[in-house]
Amino acid sequence: MSLKTILFTAVFFFIFLALGSHVIAEQETSPQDEDRISLITATPEEGFQLAIVLARKGVTETQTDIDVLHALRPAYAHDPDSLIAVSQVVAIHFQTIAAANNYWRENED
């Protein structure tokens, strides 16, 4: 993989995940609220949504200039390698959340 491809993928990764940053911005939390974030969720679906939020939050904490994030959108919007990279990050967060929830085995009938 060339350096250009690696850099492009990295930029895409950070930008694509920030697409939902406006959702996070609308749900501003105080520092005390952030201390209360838990990996424990009632269902796998809630766990997956949390994984997406965590991935997006990582991007918005890294790149705080929303205009930069949005300006680069056309460059990554159609790159399948970048989409795969984003999916991998969400999957890693979901794996962590699933493990924290004992893979939701306790909630089975």
PEKA-V757509 format. One record per run of one state. SS is the DSSP state (alpha for helix, beta for strand, coil for the rest). FROM is the first residue (numbers start at 1). LEN is the number of residues. If there is no record, write none. Layout:
ss=SS from=FROM len=LEN
ss=SS from=FROM len=LEN
This chain:
ss=coil from=1 len=2
ss=alpha from=3 len=24
ss=coil from=27 len=4
ss=alpha from=31 len=5
ss=coil from=36 len=8
ss=alpha from=44 len=19
ss=coil from=63 len=3
ss=alpha from=66 len=6
ss=coil from=72 len=1
ss=alpha from=73 len=4
ss=coil from=77 len=3
ss=alpha from=80 len=21
ss=coil from=101 len=1
ss=alpha from=102 len=6
ss=coil from=108 len=2
